[in-house]
Amino acid sequence: MTIRRQLVNFGSTCTDFRLGSGLLDELPRILKNVVGSPKRAHAIVSPGTDARVRVAVRRALADAGFSITLTESDDPSMDAALAAMRDLSSAGITSDDLILGVGQTAACSLAIWCSRSWCAGTACVLVPTSLDGMASLATGMVPLSCGEAPGCVSIQPRVDMVACDLDLVADGDVEQLGLGYTVIVRSALSESRRVWDKLAENIDRMLEGDPIALIDLLCMCQTSRSGSIKSSSPSARSALAFGLTTAAALKGLMGPEAPWYLCVAEGMRFEARVAHDAFGLDPEVIFDQDDAFEALGIGELTFDFEPDDLVGALRAERFRSSNRFMLPLPKFPGTVRLTTVDDDVLERHAAAFVAARRA
């Protein structure tokens, strides 16, 4: 059993990030030390979470001395967050107790929000069961929707621990792992030239079943993403959103039938090409990103809308959260910055992109 531990430092606080095969078996020992005196724990669990995970978490909490209450939800909305907090109130959870997020990224994100808000801060442990959650939850939550404003409510995580059992993602297919793969590629691109140049080799090792390669990649994600969010530059902090503006625009145009991981990958492909004109990104980096997605089995979407539809959706998505149309684009590996994109550049690339994906 290989267990890796990494402290994700945020200055005044840090997150204990642990990952490896068989980590669920270590939970009783791990959870015992999260709070000073174990008493009550409340878990927010995805409805579809595997029974083995549920049993392991419940037994670990009981062995550590916690009484346990539960909320089942993976609805990333403020309504769900408020419902979970009503459950916290009913359970008598205090700032000395423990909140857990177990399962998919949305359920863990609800736990992040509740733990930061409840009693001005309550200890929080996350047990993600998806690759994207393992790669991202220590440094970012899924934004919650509020009323007619989708994905507009978020807070920077300050969780005590993220415990990732790699056995939970060992046999997943690309539809299950694809979103996590996009986080890995995006993190490598924003980390450094050295990390980017080694990405293809590490992907090959991971796909061959080398657990150390996957551990290295997930630890790299924590270093890259925490470095971005700690930056003093608002422009540099936008690196985590590379590709996501286009992904949301595509999802809005194509509807629920378009898998989100494919929308994100296509968003990264499109924005990398825009970065060539807008920021001088080396074409070799663009092709390396394409090769990484191909190696990971992440395909392409087909479109039946017009270039003007894509441009309009991009503008609407960006103006939903900002008064300026700027995209986080890579200048070179290790540097992703907000930049203004001229209308003619955006329209030209939209036309080429739609033509290349025409159904």
Backbone hydrogen bonds in HBPLUS format (Angstrom, degrees):
<---DONOR---> <-ACCEPTOR-->    atom                        ^
c    i                          cat <-CA-CA->   ^        H-A-AA   ^      H-
h    n   atom  resd res      DA  || num        DHA   H-A  angle D-A-AA Bond
n    s   type  num  typ     dist DA aas  dist angle  dist       angle   num
A0004-ARG N   A0019-LEU O   2.77 MM  15  5.42 170.7  1.78 168.3 169.2     1
A0019-LEU N   A0004-ARG O   3.00 MM  15  5.42 157.1  2.05 151.7 158.2     2
A0006-GLN N   A0017-PHE O   2.78 MM  11  5.08 159.8  1.82 152.2 158.9     3
A0017-PHE N   A0006-GLN O   2.82 MM  11  5.08 161.2  1.85 162.4 162.8     4
A0008-VAL N   A0015-THR O   2.85 MM   7  5.00 168.8  1.87 152.4 152.5     5
A0015-THR N   A0008-VAL O   2.87 MM   7  5.00 154.2  1.94 133.5 140.5     6
A0010-PHE N   A0013-THR O   2.74 MM   3  5.28 161.3  1.78 162.6 161.0     7
A0016-ASP N   A0160-ASP O   3.00 MM 144  6.07 172.6  2.01 136.6 136.6     8
A0162-VAL N   A0016-ASP O   2.99 MM 146  6.37 153.7  2.06 146.5 150.0     9
A0018-ARG N   A0162-VAL O   2.89 MM 144  6.16 175.0  1.89 172.2 173.8    10
A0164-CYS N   A0018-ARG O   2.85 MM 146  6.13 163.9  1.87 149.9 155.5    11
A0020-GLY N   A0164-CYS O   3.05 MM 144  6.54 143.9  2.19 161.6 172.7    12
A0166-LEU N   A0020-GLY O   3.01 MM 146  5.37 153.1  2.08 115.7 122.9    13
A0025-ASP N   A0022-GLY O   3.14 MM   3  5.77 144.5  2.27 114.6 122.6    14
A0026-GLU N   A0023-LEU O   2.82 MM   3  5.17 147.3  1.92 109.9 120.5    15
A0027-LEU N   A0024-LEU O   3.25 MM   3  5.34 160.8  2.29 103.6 109.4    16
A0030-ILE N   A0026-GLU O   3.07 MM   4  6.24 159.9  2.11 153.6 159.8    17
A0031-LEU N   A0027-LEU O   2.84 MM   4  5.79 178.0  1.84 165.2 164.7    18
A0033-ASN N   A0030-ILE O   3.33 MM   3  6.06 157.7  2.38 115.6 120.4    19
A0034-VAL N   A0031-LEU O   3.28 MM   3  5.38 170.0  2.29 109.3 112.3    20
A0067-SER N   A0039-LYS O   2.81 MM  28  6.17 155.4  1.87 143.5 147.7    21
A0098-LEU N   A0040-ARG O   3.22 MM  58  6.52 153.9  2.29 144.4 152.1    22
A0041-ALA N   A0067-SER O   2.86 MM  26  6.08 143.5  1.99 166.1 177.8    23
A0069-THR N   A0041-ALA O   3.04 MM  28  6.49 149.4  2.13 153.8 163.0    24
A0042-HIS N   A0098-LEU O   2.91 MM  56  6.42 155.6  1.97 156.6 163.5    25
A0100-LEU N   A0042-HIS O   2.89 MM  58  6.22 158.9  1.93 148.2 151.5    26
A0043-ALA N   A0069-THR O   3.02 MM  26  6.42 164.2  2.05 149.5 149.1    27
A0071-THR N   A0043-ALA O   2.85 MM  28  6.21 153.8  1.92 163.9 166.0    28
A0044-ILE N   A0100-LEU O   2.81 MM  56  6.05 163.1  1.84 148.4 152.6    29
A0102-VAL N   A0044-ILE O   2.93 MM  58  6.18 165.5  1.95 155.5 156.4    30
A0045-VAL N   A0071-THR O   2.83 MM  26  6.23 161.7  1.87 164.9 168.7    31
A0073-SER N   A0045-VAL O   2.96 MM  28  6.10 144.3  2.09 138.5 149.7    32
A0046-SER N   A0102-VAL O   3.00 MM  56  6.51 152.3  2.08 160.0 168.9    33
A0049-THR N   A0046-SER O   3.11 MM   3  5.44 164.3  2.14 123.1 122.8    34
A0053-VAL N   A0050-ASP O   3.05 MM   3  5.46 125.1  2.37 106.5 119.2    35
A0054-ARG N   A0050-ASP O   3.13 MM   4  6.52 162.2  2.16 152.9 158.1    36
A0055-VAL N   A0051-ALA O   2.90 MM   4  6.08 166.7  1.92 154.3 157.1    37
A0056-ALA N   A0052-ARG O   3.02 MM   4  6.12 158.8  2.07 141.1 147.3    38
A0057-VAL N   A0053-VAL O   2.95 MM   4  6.15 164.3  1.98 156.0 159.3    39
A0058-ARG N   A0054-ARG O   2.94 MM   4  6.11 166.7  1.95 151.7 156.1    40
A0059-ARG N   A0055-VAL O   2.88 MM   4  5.98 166.4  1.90 152.2 156.3    41
A0060-ALA N   A0056-ALA O   2.97 MM   4  6.03 154.8  2.03 140.7 148.3    42
A0061-LEU N   A0057-VAL O   2.95 MM   4  6.16 160.6  1.99 152.8 157.2    43
A0062-ALA N   A0058-ARG O   2.95 MM   4  6.16 163.7  1.98 150.5 155.4    44
A0063-ASP N   A0059-ARG O   2.81 MM   4  5.94 161.6  1.84 150.8 156.2    45
A0064-ALA N   A0060-ALA O   3.00 MM   4  6.13 141.8  2.15 139.0 149.0    46
A0066-PHE N   A0061-LEU O   2.91 MM   5  5.29 166.1  1.93 153.9 149.1    47
A0065-GLY N   A0062-ALA O   3.08 MM   3  5.14 149.1  2.17  99.8 109.4    48
A0077-SER N   A0075-ASP O   2.83 MM   2  5.68 132.1  2.06 111.9  96.8    49
A0145-SER N   A0076-PRO O   2.97 MM  69  6.36 158.5  2.02 131.2 134.8    50
A0081-ALA N   A0077-SER O   3.03 MM   4  6.36 152.9  2.10 143.5 151.7    51
A0078-MET N   A0145-SER O   2.81 MM  67  6.05 153.4  1.88 179.6 170.6    52
A0082-LEU N   A0078-MET O   2.86 MM   4  6.04 159.1  1.90 150.8 155.1    53
A0083-ALA N   A0079-ASP O   2.99 MM   4  6.22 152.3  2.07 142.9 150.9    54
A0084-ALA N   A0080-ALA O   2.90 MM   4  6.15 153.4  1.97 146.2 153.3    55
A0085-MET N   A0081-ALA O   2.97 MM   4  6.26 148.2  2.07 142.5 151.4    56
A0086-ARG N   A0082-LEU O   2.96 MM   4  6.25 141.8  2.10 142.0 152.2    57
A0087-ASP N   A0083-ALA O   3.12 MM   4  6.48 145.6  2.25 140.2 149.2    58
A0087-ASP N   A0084-ALA O   3.09 MM   3  5.01 118.5  2.49  90.4 105.6    59
A0088-LEU N   A0084-ALA O   2.93 MM   4  6.34 143.8  2.07 141.0 151.7    60
A0089-SER N   A0085-MET O   2.97 MM   4  6.23 151.7  2.05 142.5 149.3    61
A0090-SER N   A0086-ARG O   2.98 MM   4  6.29 159.8  2.03 146.1 151.2    62
A0091-ALA N   A0087-ASP O   2.92 MM   4  6.10 145.4  2.05 144.0 153.3    63
A0093-ILE N   A0088-LEU O   3.11 MM   5  5.44 163.7  2.14 158.3 157.3    64
A0092-GLY N   A0089-SER O   3.07 MM   3  5.15 151.9  2.15 102.0 110.8    65
A0097-ASP N   A0094-THR O   3.12 MM   3  5.40 166.3  2.14 112.0 115.7    66
A0099-ILE N   A0123-ALA O   2.92 MM  24  6.19 160.7  1.96 150.4 156.4    67
A0125-VAL N   A0099-ILE O   3.03 MM  26  6.54 149.7  2.13 151.0 160.5    68
A0101-GLY N   A0125-VAL O   2.98 MM  24  6.48 148.3  2.08 147.5 155.8    69
A0127-VAL N   A0101-GLY O   2.72 MM  26  6.09 162.7  1.75 168.6 174.2    70
A0103-GLY N   A0127-VAL O   3.13 MM  24  6.46 166.6  2.15 144.4 144.5    71
A0129-THR N   A0103-GLY O   2.93 MM  26  4.87 154.4  1.99 128.5 128.3    72
A0108-CYS N   A0104-GLN O   3.17 MM   4  6.50 164.3  2.20 156.1 160.8    73
A0109-SER N   A0105-THR O   2.87 MM   4  6.01 142.0  2.01 142.0 152.9    74
A0110-LEU N   A0106-ALA O   3.03 MM   4  6.37 147.5  2.13 145.7 153.5    75
A0111-ALA N   A0107-ALA O   3.13 MM   4  6.49 152.0  2.21 143.3 150.8    76
A0112-ILE N   A0108-CYS O   2.94 MM   4  6.28 148.1  2.04 142.9 151.7    77
A0113-TRP N   A0109-SER O   3.00 MM   4  6.28 167.0  2.01 152.7 154.6    78
A0114-CYS N   A0110-LEU O   2.94 MM   4  6.12 170.5  1.95 153.5 156.4    79
A0115-SER N   A0111-ALA O   2.87 MM   4  5.89 161.1  1.90 147.2 152.9    80
A0116-ARG N   A0112-ILE O   3.07 MM   4  6.22 154.3  2.13 150.2 156.3    81
A0117-SER N   A0113-TRP O   3.12 MM   4  6.22 140.5  2.29 142.8 153.5    82
A0117-SER N   A0114-CYS O   3.18 MM   3  5.11 126.1  2.49  92.7 106.7    83
A0118-TRP N   A0114-CYS O   2.73 MM   4  5.63 156.8  1.78 157.5 162.1    84
A0122-THR N   A0115-SER O   2.84 MM   7  4.92 154.9  1.90 143.3 150.5    85
A0121-GLY N   A0118-TRP O   2.88 MM   3  5.53 160.5  1.91 121.2 127.7    86
A0160-ASP N   A0124-CYS O   2.86 MM  36  5.44 139.6  2.03 140.1 152.6    87
A0161-MET N   A0124-CYS O   3.38 MM  37  6.86 148.5  2.49 147.9 153.5    88
A0126-LEU N   A0161-MET O   2.92 MM  35  6.32 159.0  1.97 150.2 156.7    89
A0163-ALA N   A0126-LEU O   2.87 MM  37  6.21 169.7  1.88 171.4 170.1    90
A0134-MET N   A0130-SER O   3.06 MM   4  6.39 157.2  2.11 149.8 156.1    91
A0135-ALA N   A0131-LEU O   2.97 MM   4  6.18 150.7  2.06 148.4 156.2    92
A0136-SER N   A0132-ASP O   3.02 MM   4  6.04 139.0  2.19 141.4 151.2    93
A0137-LEU N   A0133-GLY O   2.99 MM   4  5.24 167.4  2.00 143.0 145.9    94
A0139-THR N   A0136-SER O   3.00 MM   3  5.72 154.9  2.07 122.2 129.7    95
A0140-GLY N   A0136-SER O   2.91 MM   4  5.78 127.0  2.19 149.0 162.3    96
A0144-LEU N   A0153-VAL O   2.64 MM   9  4.88 159.6  1.68 155.0 149.7    97
A0153-VAL N   A0144-LEU O   3.00 MM   9  4.88 156.0  2.06 149.2 151.1    98
A0146-CYS N   A0149-ALA O   2.98 MM   3  5.25 165.7  2.00 140.1 143.4    99
A0149-ALA N   A0146-CYS O   2.93 MM   3  5.25 162.4  1.96 131.1 134.5   100
A0168-LEU N   A0165-ASP O   3.05 MM   3  5.91 161.5  2.09 122.9 127.5   101
A0169-VAL N   A0166-LEU O   3.14 MM   3  5.53 157.1  2.19 109.7 116.2   102
A0172-GLY N   A0169-VAL O   3.49 MM   3  5.36 173.4  2.50 105.0 106.2   103
A0176-GLN N   A0173-ASP O   3.01 MM   3  5.42 133.9  2.23 107.4 119.6   104
A0177-LEU N   A0173-ASP O   2.90 MM   4  6.10 153.5  1.97 153.0 161.9   105
A0178-GLY N   A0174-VAL O   2.61 MM   4  4.82 136.4  1.80 136.1 141.8   106
A0180-GLY N   A0177-LEU O   3.01 MM   3  5.36 117.3  2.42 107.8 123.1   107
A0181-TYR N   A0177-LEU O   2.96 MM   4  6.27 150.5  2.04 152.4 162.0   108
A0182-THR N   A0178-GLY O   3.07 MM   4  6.45 149.5  2.17 148.1 155.3   109
A0183-VAL N   A0179-LEU O   3.22 MM   4  6.58 148.5  2.33 142.4 150.4   110
A0184-ILE N   A0180-GLY O   3.05 MM   4  6.39 155.9  2.11 149.9 156.2   111
A0185-VAL N   A0181-TYR O   2.97 MM   4  6.29 165.2  1.99 156.8 159.5   112
A0186-ARG N   A0182-THR O   2.94 MM   4  6.02 166.0  1.96 147.3 151.8   113
A0187-SER N   A0183-VAL O   2.87 MM   4  5.94 155.0  1.93 146.0 153.3   114
A0188-ALA N   A0184-ILE O   2.98 MM   4  6.18 158.9  2.02 149.9 155.3   115
A0189-LEU N   A0185-VAL O   3.05 MM   4  6.26 156.3  2.11 148.9 155.0   116
A0190-SER N   A0186-ARG O   3.16 MM   4  6.39 146.5  2.27 142.6 150.7   117
A0191-GLU N   A0187-SER O   3.02 MM   4  6.03 117.8  2.42 140.1 155.5   118
A0191-GLU N   A0188-ALA O   3.30 MM   3  5.10 148.0  2.41  94.6 103.7   119
A0334-GLY N   A0189-LEU O   2.79 MM 145  6.03 157.5  1.84 151.6 151.2   120
A0196-TRP N   A0192-SER O   2.99 MM   4  6.16 161.7  2.02 147.0 152.8   121
A0197-ASP N   A0193-ARG O   2.87 MM   4  6.01 159.5  1.92 152.8 157.5   122
A0198-LYS N   A0194-ARG O   3.27 MM   4  6.47 134.5  2.49 137.5 148.4   123
A0198-LYS N   A0195-VAL O   3.18 MM   3  5.25 133.9  2.40  96.8 109.2   124
A0199-LEU N   A0196-TRP O   3.16 MM   3  5.13 156.0  2.22 101.4 108.8   125
A0202-ASN N   A0198-LYS O   3.02 MM   4  6.27 162.2  2.05 156.6 162.0   126
A0203-ILE N   A0199-LEU O   2.81 MM   4  6.04 154.9  1.88 158.7 166.1   127
A0204-ASP N   A0200-ALA O   3.03 MM   4  6.26 161.6  2.07 148.3 152.8   128
A0205-ARG N   A0201-GLU O   3.06 MM   4  6.36 158.2  2.11 147.3 153.1   129
A0206-MET N   A0202-ASN O   2.90 MM   4  6.09 156.6  1.95 145.4 152.1   130
A0207-LEU N   A0203-ILE O   2.87 MM   4  6.10 165.5  1.89 157.4 160.6   131
A0208-GLU N   A0204-ASP O   3.03 MM   4  6.19 132.2  2.26 138.5 151.0   132
A0208-GLU N   A0205-ARG O   3.21 MM   3  5.06 130.9  2.46  91.2 104.4   133
A0210-ASP N   A0205-ARG O   3.04 MM   5  5.51 162.5  2.07 155.7 151.2   134
A0209-GLY N   A0206-MET O   2.93 MM   3  5.25 158.0  1.98 109.0 115.6   135
A0213-ALA N   A0210-ASP O   3.22 MM   3  5.53 130.3  2.48 104.0 115.5   136
A0215-ILE N   A0211-PRO O   2.97 MM   4  6.23 161.3  2.01 149.9 155.6   137
A0216-ASP N   A0212-ILE O   2.83 MM   4  6.00 161.1  1.86 148.0 153.1   138
A0217-LEU N   A0213-ALA O   2.99 MM   4  6.20 156.5  2.05 146.2 152.4   139
A0218-LEU N   A0214-LEU O   2.94 MM   4  6.17 162.1  1.98 153.6 158.0   140
A0219-CYS N   A0215-ILE O   2.94 MM   4  6.12 157.3  1.99 151.8 158.2   141
A0220-MET N   A0216-ASP O   2.91 MM   4  6.07 149.9  2.00 142.9 151.7   142
A0221-CYS N   A0217-LEU O   3.04 MM   4  6.35 146.5  2.15 142.1 150.6   143
A0222-GLN N   A0218-LEU O   3.33 MM   4  6.71 149.4  2.43 141.1 147.3   144
A0223-THR N   A0219-CYS O   3.15 MM   4  6.52 161.0  2.19 151.7 156.1   145
A0224-SER N   A0220-MET O   2.88 MM   4  6.05 170.5  1.89 160.2 162.6   146
A0225-ARG N   A0221-CYS O   2.91 MM   4  5.88 170.4  1.91 151.0 154.2   147
A0226-SER N   A0222-GLN O   2.95 MM   4  5.82 159.3  2.00 142.2 148.9   148
A0227-GLY N   A0223-THR O   3.05 MM   4  6.02 149.7  2.15 137.5 145.9   149
A0228-SER N   A0224-SER O   3.10 MM   4  6.40 147.0  2.22 143.8 152.5   150
A0229-ILE N   A0225-ARG O   3.08 MM   4  6.38 166.8  2.10 153.7 155.9   151
A0230-LYS N   A0226-SER O   3.05 MM   4  6.07 138.2  2.23 142.0 151.9   152
A0231-SER N   A0228-SER O   3.22 MM   3  5.39 155.7  2.28 104.3 111.6   153
A0236-ALA N   A0233-SER O   3.07 MM   3  5.21 116.9  2.49  99.7 114.2   154
A0237-ARG N   A0233-SER O   3.04 MM   4  6.36 150.2  2.13 151.2 160.2   155
A0238-SER N   A0235-SER O   3.22 MM   3  5.45 153.4  2.30 102.5 110.5   156
A0239-ALA N   A0236-ALA O   3.18 MM   3  5.81 167.5  2.20 121.1 122.5   157
A0241-ALA N   A0238-SER O   2.87 MM   3  5.55 158.8  1.92 122.9 129.8   158
A0242-PHE N   A0239-ALA O   3.22 MM   3  5.55 169.0  2.24 115.9 116.4   159
A0244-LEU N   A0241-ALA O   2.99 MM   3  5.30 158.2  2.04 126.7 133.4   160
A0247-ALA N   A0243-GLY O   3.06 MM   4  6.17 150.3  2.15 139.3 148.6   161
A0248-ALA N   A0244-LEU O   2.92 MM   4  6.05 161.5  1.96 146.2 149.2   162
A0249-ALA N   A0245-THR O   3.05 MM   4  6.30 154.2  2.12 144.4 152.1   163
A0250-LEU N   A0246-THR O   2.85 MM   4  6.08 161.6  1.88 154.3 158.6   164
A0251-LYS N   A0247-ALA O   2.91 MM   4  6.13 158.8  1.95 149.4 155.6   165
A0252-GLY N   A0248-ALA O   2.95 MM   4  6.13 153.2  2.03 143.8 150.6   166
A0253-LEU N   A0249-ALA O   3.05 MM   4  6.32 147.0  2.16 144.2 153.1   167
A0254-MET N   A0250-LEU O   2.85 MM   4  5.97 153.7  1.91 153.2 160.4   168
A0255-GLY N   A0251-LYS O   2.82 MM   4  5.50 147.9  1.92 142.4 148.7   169
A0258-ALA N   A0255-GLY O   3.25 MM   3  6.15 169.2  2.26 126.9 129.5   170
A0262-LEU N   A0259-PRO O   3.15 MM   3  5.46 124.1  2.48 102.8 116.0   171
A0263-CYS N   A0259-PRO O   3.12 MM   4  6.49 154.4  2.19 150.0 157.7   172
A0264-VAL N   A0260-TRP O   2.92 MM   4  6.22 155.6  1.98 153.6 159.9   173
A0265-ALA N   A0261-TYR O   2.99 MM   4  6.22 162.6  2.02 144.9 149.6   174
A0266-GLU N   A0262-LEU O   2.88 MM   4  6.03 163.3  1.91 149.9 154.7   175
A0267-GLY N   A0263-CYS O   2.82 MM   4  5.97 147.0  1.93 140.3 150.4   176
A0268-MET N   A0264-VAL O   2.93 MM   4  6.24 151.7  2.01 149.9 156.8   177
A0269-ARG N   A0265-ALA O   2.93 MM   4  6.24 154.5  1.99 146.8 154.3   178
A0270-PHE N   A0266-GLU O   2.88 MM   4  6.06 167.4  1.90 152.3 155.3   179
A0271-GLU N   A0267-GLY O   2.93 MM   4  6.01 170.6  1.94 148.9 152.1   180
A0272-ALA N   A0268-MET O   2.98 MM   4  5.91 147.5  2.09 139.3 147.4   181
A0273-ARG N   A0269-ARG O   3.27 MM   4  6.52 150.3  2.37 141.7 148.6   182
A0273-ARG N   A0270-PHE O   3.09 MM   3  5.32 121.5  2.45  99.7 113.7   183
A0274-VAL N   A0270-PHE O   3.02 MM   4  6.40 153.0  2.09 149.3 157.7   184
A0275-ALA N   A0271-GLU O   2.89 MM   4  6.04 146.8  2.00 138.8 148.0   185
A0276-HIS N   A0273-ARG O   3.19 MM   3  5.25 135.7  2.40  95.6 107.1   186
A0278-ALA N   A0274-VAL O   2.87 MM   4  6.05 172.6  1.88 159.3 161.7   187
A0279-PHE N   A0275-ALA O   2.71 MM   4  4.94 150.1  1.80 129.8 137.2   188
A0281-LEU N   A0275-ALA O   3.26 MM   6  5.57 175.8  2.26 113.8 115.1   189
A0280-GLY N   A0276-HIS O   3.13 MM   4  4.50 130.3  2.39 106.9 114.5   190
A0285-VAL N   A0282-ASP O   2.94 MM   3  5.53 137.2  2.13 115.9 126.2   191
A0286-ILE N   A0283-PRO O   3.04 MM   3  5.00 114.1  2.50  94.1 110.1   192
A0287-PHE N   A0283-PRO O   2.94 MM   4  6.30 160.0  1.98 155.8 160.7   193
A0288-ASP N   A0284-GLU O   2.84 MM   4  6.02 149.3  1.93 141.4 150.6   194
A0289-GLN N   A0285-VAL O   2.97 MM   4  6.22 152.3  2.05 146.3 152.9   195
A0290-ASP N   A0286-ILE O   3.02 MM   4  6.35 158.4  2.06 147.4 153.4   196
A0291-ASP N   A0287-PHE O   2.85 MM   4  6.09 156.4  1.91 148.2 154.6   197
A0292-ALA N   A0288-ASP O   2.92 MM   4  6.15 150.0  2.01 144.0 152.1   198
A0293-PHE N   A0289-GLN O   3.06 MM   4  6.38 162.1  2.09 154.1 157.4   199
A0294-GLU N   A0290-ASP O   2.95 MM   4  6.20 154.0  2.02 146.7 154.7   200
A0295-ALA N   A0291-ASP O   2.86 MM   4  6.07 162.1  1.89 151.2 155.5   201
A0296-LEU N   A0292-ALA O   3.02 MM   4  6.23 146.9  2.14 143.2 152.3   202
A0298-ILE N   A0293-PHE O   2.88 MM   5  5.13 157.4  1.93 159.4 154.8   203
A0297-GLY N   A0294-GLU O   3.04 MM   3  5.08 154.6  2.11 102.3 110.3   204
A0303-PHE N   A0357-ARG O   2.72 MM  54  5.58 158.8  1.77 137.6 144.7   205
A0359-ALA N   A0303-PHE O   2.93 MM  56  5.46 151.2  2.02 160.6 152.7   206
A0309-ASP N   A0306-GLU O   2.92 MM   3  5.23 128.6  2.19 105.4 119.4   207
A0310-LEU N   A0306-GLU O   3.29 MM   4  6.79 149.9  2.39 149.2 157.2   208
A0310-LEU N   A0307-PRO O   3.07 MM   3  5.17 116.4  2.49  96.9 111.8   209
A0311-VAL N   A0307-PRO O   2.98 MM   4  6.33 164.4  2.00 157.2 161.1   210
A0312-GLY N   A0308-ASP O   2.91 MM   4  6.01 162.8  1.94 145.1 150.2   211
A0313-ALA N   A0309-ASP O   2.93 MM   4  6.10 156.2  1.99 144.7 151.4   212
A0314-LEU N   A0310-LEU O   2.87 MM   4  6.06 155.4  1.93 151.6 158.3   213
A0315-ARG N   A0311-VAL O   3.01 MM   4  6.25 163.5  2.04 151.2 155.1   214
A0316-ALA N   A0312-GLY O   2.95 MM   4  6.13 163.1  1.98 148.2 153.3   215
A0317-GLU N   A0313-ALA O   2.93 MM   4  6.02 158.8  1.98 144.9 150.7   216
A0318-ARG N   A0314-LEU O   2.99 MM   4  6.18 162.5  2.02 149.8 154.6   217
A0319-PHE N   A0315-ARG O   2.87 MM   4  5.99 167.3  1.89 155.4 159.2   218
A0320-ARG N   A0317-GLU O   3.32 MM   3  5.23 147.4  2.43  93.9 103.3   219
A0321-SER N   A0318-ARG O   3.19 MM   3  5.90 158.6  2.24 115.7 120.6   220
A0322-SER N   A0318-ARG O   3.10 MM   4  6.10 121.1  2.46 139.6 155.3   221
A0327-LEU N   A0339-THR O   3.04 MM  12  5.59 154.6  2.10 156.5 151.0   222
A0339-THR N   A0327-LEU O   2.93 MM  12  5.59 148.2  2.04 137.5 145.2   223
A0329-LEU N   A0337-ARG O   2.88 MM   8  5.51 160.6  1.92 144.3 137.9   224
A0337-ARG N   A0329-LEU O   2.96 MM   8  5.51 157.3  2.01 150.0 143.5   225
A0331-LYS N   A0335-THR O   2.86 MM   4  5.69 162.9  1.89 155.2 160.7   226
A0335-THR N   A0332-PHE O   2.91 MM   3  5.56 156.4  1.96 154.5 153.7   227
A0346-LEU N   A0342-ASP O   3.03 MM   4  6.33 168.2  2.05 160.7 163.4   228
A0347-GLU N   A0343-ASP O   2.89 MM   4  6.05 167.9  1.91 156.7 160.1   229
A0348-ARG N   A0344-ASP O   2.95 MM   4  5.93 155.9  2.01 138.9 145.9   230
A0349-HIS N   A0345-VAL O   3.03 MM   4  6.20 165.9  2.05 152.4 155.8   231
A0350-ALA N   A0346-LEU O   2.92 MM   4  6.03 152.9  2.00 146.7 154.9   232
A0351-ALA N   A0347-GLU O   3.01 MM   4  6.14 158.3  2.05 145.3 150.4   233
A0352-ALA N   A0348-ARG O   3.09 MM   4  6.36 160.8  2.13 146.4 151.2   234
A0353-PHE N   A0349-HIS O   2.86 MM   4  5.91 158.0  1.91 146.9 153.4   235
A0354-VAL N   A0350-ALA O   2.95 MM   4  6.04 169.2  1.97 151.5 154.2   236
A0355-ALA N   A0351-ALA O   3.04 MM   4  6.09 159.5  2.08 143.6 149.9   237
A0356-ALA N   A0352-ALA O   3.02 MM   4  6.15 149.5  2.12 141.0 148.8   238
A0357-ARG N   A0353-PHE O   3.16 MM   4  6.38 131.1  2.42 139.0 151.5   239
A0357-ARG N   A0354-VAL O   3.13 MM   3  5.15 135.2  2.34  96.5 108.9   240
A0358-ARG N   A0355-ALA O   3.46 MM   3  5.15 168.6  2.48  98.4 100.9   241
